[in-house]
Amino acid sequence: MRMSWLLVGVVWLSMQGVWAAPQRPGSDNVVLEHLPRRDNDPLNAEIARLQLSRLKRPADLEASVALARLHLQRFHRDADPRDLGQAEATVASWLRQPAPPADVLLLRASVRQSNHQFEQAISDLQQVLGQQPGNAQALLMLASIRQVQGKYEQAKESCGGLVIQDPPVASICLGNVLAINGQLPQALNLLARGAATVPGSGPVFLWAAASQGEALGWAGRPKEAEQVLRAGLKVDPRDAYLKTALADLLLQANRGHEVIALLRDDGRNDNLLLRLAMAEKQAGRHADLVAHVQDLKARFAAAAERGDRVHLREEALLNLYLLNEADVALRLAEANWAVQKEVADCRLLLAAALAAHQPARAMPAIAWLRNANLPDPALQDLLRQLVPTPRLGGKP
C-alpha cells in the first residue's frame, strides 16, 4: 500500500529459501540468517534506552506507548517486520483490558494497517474516536485507509476534521486524496502549501515530500518529482518509502544504473530488493539478477506459507517483469486490486492485463484511471494500448 501507506503511522507517531523440512543446525556456530544491521543511530539508541527503562517500570503506560511508537517509526524506516510485533507486544497487557486506552488502540490500528488488516484497523480507530471525537491521529489514519480502499468522500471527511487542529497536515491529507480523485491540479497546490509550512525535517516533512514527489510524477513532471524525493532523502537517507518512489521514477526513465547505486545496501527490504532486481535486468547485470530473483521467489513463497499476503503487489511485479509469468501476475494483480486501489495498483493491473492479452480484466483499473484523470505518460500509454482510439469511420 502507498506508504500514504504506512507513512501515516510515522507522521504520528523472510527468509532465504522456501520452507521445506525443518533443519537443525549441526552446532551453535551455524549461521541461520543475517538480520538487518542496527547501527547505533539516534533512533536505535533511543529504543534501546526505553527498553532498559521499561524493564524497571513495566506497568508505565506512557513509557510503553513511547517505546511502541518508536518501534513503528523504525518499521516504517527499515521495513523490518519484527518491529511490528514488538510494538504490539509492548502494549499487550493494556490491549487485554475491556476498554483499552486510546493511545494503545491507535498503536494496534497502525500495526493492523501495516499488515493490510484494514477493517480491523478501522474498528480500533472508531473506538478511539468514540472516546476522543477529535483525535487527530485517528482521523489521519482513517483518511489514509479510506483512500487506499477508494472511499474518497469518507477520506475527505476525515481530512476535514484536521483543519482546525493542524492546517498543514490537513492540506497534505486532502491533497493526497484529491490527487487520485480527479483533481490533480488542486492537489498539487494543497501539497505544495502544506510542504512549505511544515518543519524541514522529521516525519511530517518526509510524508509531504513523498506525497508531493509522487503527485508531480503523476502530473508528468518527473524532474520536479525527482528533486522533491531527493530532498526528502537528504533528510533521511534510509527512508524506505522515499527510496521506493524514487526507484520507480528512475526505472520509468530507464536509469537502472542509478537505481542500483541507490539500493545496493537495501536487499533486506522486499520492496527495495524487487526494485534492485528490476534495475539489474534493465542494466544487464544478469549474475546479480538471478540470485536476487531466487531470493524474492523464496521470500514470497515463505510469506504465502505463513498466510501473509501483504506483498501481493510486489509478487505480481516479480511475475510480470522478472519471471515473464503474465497470467500469474494478472491473477495476483486482481487480488491486490481487491485490497488496495492506488496509482501503483492501477498501473500494475493495466500492465498485467496487457501482457496477458486479456484487456477486459483491466476494466476496473481503466474506470479508476478515467476518474482519477492522471496525465502520467506511462499510464496513458497503457490505457491507449488496452483501449485503442477508434479510427475515423468507426473501424478499430
C-alpha positions as CSV (number, residue, x, y, z in Angstrom):
1,M,0.0,0.0,0.0
2,R,1.0,3.6,-0.6
3,M,3.0,4.4,2.2
4,S,0.5,7.2,2.4
5,W,0.9,3.8,3.0
6,L,2.2,3.3,6.1
7,L,3.8,6.8,6.3
8,V,0.8,8.0,8.2
9,G,1.9,5.9,11.2
10,V,5.2,7.7,11.1
11,V,3.6,11.1,10.9
12,W,2.2,10.4,14.3
13,L,3.9,8.5,15.9
14,S,11.9,-13.9,5.1
15,M,13.8,-16.0,4.9
16,Q,16.4,-17.1,2.2
17,G,14.9,-20.3,1.0
18,V,11.4,-21.9,0.5
19,W,10.2,-23.7,3.6
20,A,10.7,-27.4,3.4
21,A,11.6,-29.9,6.2
22,P,12.8,-28.2,9.4
23,Q,16.6,-28.1,9.6
24,R,18.5,-28.4,12.8
25,P,21.9,-26.7,12.9
26,G,24.8,-29.0,13.5
27,S,26.4,-26.7,16.0
28,D,25.9,-23.4,17.8
29,N,28.3,-21.8,15.3
30,V,26.0,-22.3,12.3
31,V,24.5,-19.0,11.0
32,L,20.8,-19.4,10.2
33,E,20.1,-15.9,9.0
34,H,21.7,-12.5,8.9
35,L,19.4,-9.9,10.5
36,P,19.5,-6.3,9.4
37,R,22.2,-4.2,11.0
38,R,21.0,-1.9,13.6
39,D,23.7,0.7,13.9
40,N,23.8,3.0,16.9
41,D,21.9,5.8,15.2
42,P,19.7,8.1,17.3
43,L,16.5,6.1,16.8
44,N,18.1,2.7,17.7
45,A,19.8,4.3,20.7
46,E,16.5,5.7,21.9
47,I,14.7,2.4,21.5
48,A,17.5,0.7,23.5
49,R,17.3,3.3,26.2
50,L,13.5,3.0,26.6
51,Q,13.7,-0.8,26.6
52,L,16.0,-0.7,29.6
53,S,13.8,1.9,31.3
54,R,10.7,-0.2,30.7
55,L,12.3,-3.2,32.4
56,K,12.3,-1.2,35.6
57,R,8.7,0.1,35.0
58,P,6.7,-2.5,33.0
59,A,3.4,-1.0,34.2
60,D,4.2,2.5,33.0
61,L,1.7,3.1,30.2
62,E,3.3,6.3,29.0
63,A,6.8,4.8,28.6
64,S,5.4,1.7,26.9
65,V,3.4,3.7,24.4
66,A,6.5,5.8,23.7
67,L,8.6,2.7,23.1
68,A,5.9,1.1,20.8
69,R,5.7,4.3,18.7
70,L,9.5,4.2,18.2
71,H,9.2,0.6,17.0
72,L,6.6,1.7,14.5
73,Q,8.8,4.5,13.4
74,R,11.7,2.1,12.8
75,F,9.4,-0.3,10.9
76,H,8.5,2.4,8.5
77,R,12.1,3.3,8.1
78,D,13.6,-0.1,7.8
79,A,10.6,-2.4,6.9
80,D,11.7,-4.9,9.5
81,P,8.5,-6.8,10.5
82,R,10.0,-7.6,13.9
83,D,9.2,-4.1,14.9
84,L,5.5,-4.5,14.3
85,G,5.4,-7.5,16.6
86,Q,7.5,-5.7,19.2
87,A,5.3,-2.6,19.1
88,E,2.1,-4.6,19.7
89,A,3.8,-6.8,22.4
90,T,4.9,-3.7,24.2
91,V,1.3,-2.7,24.9
92,A,-0.2,-6.2,25.0
93,S,-1.3,-6.0,28.7
94,W,-3.4,-2.9,28.0
95,L,-4.9,-4.5,24.9
96,R,-6.3,-7.2,27.1
97,Q,-8.4,-4.7,29.0
98,P,-12.2,-4.5,28.2
99,A,-11.7,-0.9,27.1
100,P,-8.1,-0.3,26.1
101,P,-6.8,3.3,26.3
102,A,-6.9,5.4,23.1
103,D,-3.2,5.5,22.6
104,V,-3.0,1.7,22.8
105,L,-5.8,1.3,20.2
106,L,-4.0,3.7,17.9
107,L,-0.9,1.7,18.1
108,R,-2.7,-1.5,17.3
109,A,-4.5,0.2,14.4
110,S,-1.2,1.2,12.9
111,V,0.1,-2.3,13.2
112,R,-3.1,-3.6,11.6
113,Q,-2.9,-1.0,8.8
114,S,0.7,-2.1,8.1
115,N,-0.5,-5.7,7.8
116,H,-3.3,-4.6,5.5
117,Q,-5.9,-5.6,8.1
118,F,-7.9,-2.5,7.2
119,E,-11.3,-3.3,8.6
120,Q,-9.8,-4.3,12.0
121,A,-7.8,-1.1,12.0
122,I,-10.9,0.9,11.3
123,S,-12.6,-0.8,14.2
124,D,-9.8,0.3,16.5
125,L,-9.9,3.8,15.1
126,Q,-13.7,4.1,15.6
127,Q,-13.2,3.1,19.2
128,V,-10.7,5.8,19.6
129,L,-13.0,8.4,18.0
130,G,-15.7,7.2,20.3
131,Q,-13.5,8.1,23.3
132,Q,-12.0,11.2,21.7
133,P,-14.1,12.5,18.8
134,G,-11.4,14.9,17.5
135,N,-8.4,12.7,17.8
136,A,-6.1,13.9,15.0
137,Q,-4.1,10.7,14.8
138,A,-7.2,8.6,14.4
139,L,-8.6,10.9,11.7
140,L,-5.4,10.9,9.7
141,M,-5.0,7.2,9.8
142,L,-8.7,6.7,8.9
143,A,-8.3,9.0,6.0
144,S,-5.3,7.1,4.7
145,I,-7.1,3.7,4.9
146,R,-10.3,5.0,3.3
147,Q,-8.1,6.5,0.5
148,V,-6.4,3.2,-0.1
149,Q,-9.8,1.5,-0.3
150,G,-11.1,4.0,-2.8
151,K,-13.6,5.5,-0.5
152,Y,-12.7,9.1,-1.3
153,E,-15.6,11.0,0.2
154,Q,-15.1,9.3,3.6
155,A,-11.3,10.1,3.3
156,K,-12.0,13.8,2.6
157,E,-14.3,13.9,5.6
158,S,-11.6,12.6,7.9
159,C,-9.1,15.1,6.4
160,G,-11.6,17.9,7.1
161,G,-11.6,17.0,10.7
162,L,-7.9,18.1,10.9
163,V,-8.4,21.6,9.5
164,I,-8.7,23.4,12.8
165,Q,-6.1,21.3,14.7
166,D,-3.3,21.2,12.1
167,P,-3.9,23.1,8.8
168,P,-0.6,21.9,7.1
169,V,-1.3,18.3,7.9
170,A,-4.9,18.7,6.7
171,S,-3.7,20.2,3.4
172,I,-1.3,17.3,2.8
173,C,-4.0,14.8,3.8
174,L,-6.6,16.3,1.5
175,G,-4.1,16.8,-1.3
176,N,-3.3,13.1,-1.2
177,V,-7.0,12.3,-1.7
178,L,-7.6,14.8,-4.4
179,A,-4.6,13.7,-6.4
180,I,-6.2,10.4,-7.3
181,N,-9.8,11.6,-7.3
182,G,-9.8,13.7,-10.5
183,Q,-8.4,16.9,-9.0
184,L,-4.7,16.7,-9.5
185,P,-4.0,20.5,-10.1
186,Q,-5.8,21.4,-6.8
187,A,-4.0,18.6,-5.1
188,L,-0.6,19.9,-6.2
189,N,-1.4,23.3,-4.8
190,L,-2.5,21.8,-1.4
191,L,0.6,19.6,-1.2
192,A,2.9,22.5,-2.0
193,R,1.2,24.7,0.6
194,G,1.4,22.0,3.2
195,A,5.0,21.1,2.5
196,A,6.0,24.8,2.7
197,T,4.6,25.2,6.2
198,V,5.9,22.2,8.0
199,P,9.4,21.9,9.6
200,G,12.1,21.0,7.2
201,S,12.8,17.7,8.9
202,G,11.0,14.9,10.7
203,P,8.2,12.5,9.7
204,V,5.7,15.2,8.5
205,F,8.3,16.6,6.2
206,L,9.1,13.2,4.8
207,W,5.4,12.4,4.3
208,A,5.0,15.7,2.5
209,A,8.0,15.0,0.3
210,A,6.7,11.6,-0.6
211,S,3.2,12.8,-1.4
212,Q,4.4,15.8,-3.4
213,G,7.0,13.8,-5.3
214,E,4.6,11.1,-6.4
215,A,1.9,13.6,-7.4
216,L,4.4,15.6,-9.5
217,G,5.3,12.3,-11.2
218,W,1.7,11.5,-12.0
219,A,1.4,15.1,-13.4
220,G,4.1,14.3,-16.0
221,R,6.7,16.4,-14.2
222,P,9.5,13.9,-13.5
223,K,12.3,16.4,-13.0
224,E,10.5,18.2,-10.2
225,A,9.3,14.9,-8.7
226,E,12.9,13.7,-8.5
227,Q,14.1,16.9,-6.9
228,V,11.4,16.7,-4.2
229,L,12.1,13.0,-3.5
230,R,15.9,13.5,-3.3
231,A,15.3,16.4,-0.9
232,G,13.4,14.1,1.4
233,L,16.2,11.5,1.2
234,K,18.7,14.2,2.2
235,V,16.8,14.5,5.5
236,D,16.5,10.7,6.0
237,P,18.7,8.7,3.6
238,R,17.2,5.4,4.9
239,D,13.5,6.2,4.4
240,A,12.2,3.1,2.5
241,Y,9.1,4.7,1.0
242,L,11.0,7.6,-0.5
243,K,13.6,5.2,-1.9
244,T,10.8,3.1,-3.4
245,A,9.2,6.2,-5.0
246,L,12.5,7.4,-6.4
247,A,13.5,4.0,-7.7
248,D,10.2,3.7,-9.5
249,L,10.7,7.1,-11.1
250,L,14.2,6.2,-12.2
251,L,13.1,2.9,-13.6
252,Q,10.5,4.5,-15.7
253,A,13.2,6.7,-17.2
254,N,15.4,3.7,-17.9
255,R,18.0,4.8,-15.4
256,G,18.6,1.4,-13.9
257,H,22.3,2.0,-13.1
258,E,21.2,4.8,-10.7
259,V,18.7,2.6,-9.0
260,I,21.4,0.0,-8.4
261,A,23.6,2.7,-6.7
262,L,20.6,3.9,-4.7
263,L,19.5,0.5,-3.4
264,R,22.7,-1.7,-3.3
265,D,22.6,-1.9,0.5
266,D,18.8,-2.4,0.9
267,G,18.4,-6.1,0.0
268,R,16.7,-6.9,3.3
269,N,13.6,-4.9,2.3
270,D,11.4,-6.9,-0.1
271,N,10.1,-3.8,-1.9
272,L,13.6,-2.4,-2.4
273,L,15.1,-5.7,-3.4
274,L,12.5,-6.1,-6.1
275,R,13.3,-2.7,-7.5
276,L,17.0,-3.5,-7.3
277,A,16.4,-6.7,-9.3
278,M,14.3,-4.8,-11.9
279,A,17.2,-2.3,-12.2
280,E,19.7,-5.1,-12.7
281,K,17.6,-6.5,-15.5
282,Q,17.4,-3.1,-17.1
283,A,21.1,-2.6,-16.7
284,G,22.1,-6.1,-17.9
285,R,23.5,-7.2,-14.5
286,H,22.4,-10.8,-15.0
287,A,24.6,-12.6,-12.4
288,D,23.2,-10.4,-9.6
289,L,19.7,-10.6,-11.1
290,V,19.5,-14.4,-11.0
291,A,20.5,-14.5,-7.3
292,H,18.0,-11.7,-6.3
293,V,15.1,-13.3,-8.3
294,Q,15.6,-16.6,-6.5
295,D,15.8,-14.7,-3.2
296,L,12.5,-12.9,-3.9
297,K,10.8,-16.1,-5.0
298,A,11.8,-17.8,-1.7
299,R,10.6,-14.8,0.3
300,F,7.2,-14.7,-1.3
301,A,6.7,-18.4,-1.1
302,A,7.5,-18.3,2.6
303,A,5.1,-15.4,3.1
304,A,2.3,-17.4,1.3
305,E,3.1,-20.4,3.5
306,R,2.5,-18.1,6.6
307,G,-0.7,-16.8,5.1
308,D,0.9,-13.3,4.7
309,R,-0.5,-11.6,1.6
310,V,0.7,-8.1,2.3
311,H,3.1,-8.1,-0.7
312,L,0.6,-9.1,-3.4
313,R,1.6,-6.1,-5.5
314,E,5.3,-6.9,-5.3
315,E,4.8,-10.6,-6.0
316,A,2.7,-9.6,-9.1
317,L,5.5,-7.3,-10.2
318,L,8.1,-10.1,-9.8
319,N,6.0,-12.4,-12.0
320,L,5.2,-9.7,-14.6
321,Y,8.7,-8.1,-15.1
322,L,11.2,-10.7,-13.9
323,L,9.6,-14.1,-14.4
324,N,7.6,-13.4,-17.5
325,E,4.5,-15.1,-16.0
326,A,1.8,-12.7,-17.2
327,D,-1.2,-14.9,-16.3
328,V,0.1,-15.4,-12.7
329,A,0.9,-11.7,-12.5
330,L,-2.7,-10.8,-13.6
331,R,-4.2,-13.1,-11.0
332,L,-2.1,-11.5,-8.3
333,A,-2.8,-8.0,-9.6
334,E,-6.5,-8.6,-9.4
335,A,-6.2,-10.0,-5.8
336,N,-4.2,-6.9,-4.9
337,W,-6.8,-4.6,-6.5
338,A,-9.5,-6.1,-4.3
339,V,-7.5,-4.8,-1.3
340,Q,-6.0,-1.5,-2.4
341,K,-6.6,0.9,-5.2
342,E,-3.8,3.4,-5.7
343,V,-1.8,4.5,-8.7
344,A,0.8,1.7,-8.5
345,D,-2.0,-0.8,-8.2
346,C,-3.8,0.7,-11.3
347,R,-0.5,0.6,-13.3
348,L,0.1,-3.0,-12.3
349,L,-3.3,-4.2,-13.3
350,L,-3.2,-2.4,-16.6
351,A,0.2,-3.8,-17.4
352,A,-0.6,-7.3,-16.4
353,A,-3.8,-7.4,-18.4
354,L,-2.0,-6.1,-21.4
355,A,0.8,-8.7,-21.1
356,A,-1.7,-11.5,-20.6
357,H,-3.7,-10.3,-23.7
358,Q,-6.8,-10.0,-21.5
359,P,-7.8,-6.4,-21.7
360,A,-11.3,-6.9,-20.3
361,R,-9.8,-7.9,-16.9
362,A,-8.3,-4.4,-16.7
363,M,-11.7,-2.7,-16.8
364,P,-11.8,-1.9,-13.0
365,A,-8.4,-0.1,-13.3
366,I,-9.4,1.6,-16.5
367,A,-12.5,3.0,-14.9
368,W,-10.5,4.1,-11.9
369,L,-7.9,5.8,-14.0
370,R,-10.5,7.7,-16.0
371,N,-12.0,9.0,-12.8
372,A,-8.5,9.9,-11.4
373,N,-7.8,11.8,-14.7
374,L,-4.0,11.5,-14.3
375,P,-1.8,12.7,-17.3
376,D,1.0,10.3,-16.3
377,P,2.5,9.3,-19.7
378,A,3.1,5.7,-18.7
379,L,-0.4,5.2,-17.5
380,Q,-1.9,6.9,-20.6
381,D,0.2,4.7,-22.8
382,L,-1.1,1.6,-21.2
383,L,-4.6,2.9,-21.5
384,R,-4.2,3.6,-25.2
385,Q,-2.9,0.0,-25.8
386,L,-5.8,-1.5,-23.9
387,V,-8.5,0.7,-25.3
388,P,-7.3,1.8,-28.8
389,T,-8.9,5.0,-30.1
390,P,-11.3,4.2,-33.0
391,R,-10.3,5.5,-36.4
392,L,-12.5,7.7,-38.5
393,G,-15.4,5.7,-39.8
394,G,-15.8,3.8,-36.6
395,K,-13.4,1.0,-37.6
396,P,-10.9,-0.1,-34.9
